[in-house]
Amino acid sequence: MTIETLHWFKSSYSENGGQCVEIAADLAASHGVVPVRDSKNRNGSTLGLTAHAFSTFITGIKSGDLQAR
């Protein structure tokens, strides 16, 4: 599976301000990886986070521990 065949999406909470990332959850269960990319540069680099690291990141956002500065 290549990154072109993944199902990319961004949060429904994303505003159309261009400050978004997209993720592909396709590999989380099978490979333990969540690919992340800049929604403005879809052909650019992709960051592969472990499923655990991504889950921890999302938990931090939801709890308010990770606030924008």
Buried (B, 14 or more C-beta within 10 A) or exposed (E): EEBEEBEBEEEEEBEEEEEBBBBBBBBBEEEBBBBBBBBEEEEEEBEBBEBEEBEEBBEEEEEEEEEEE
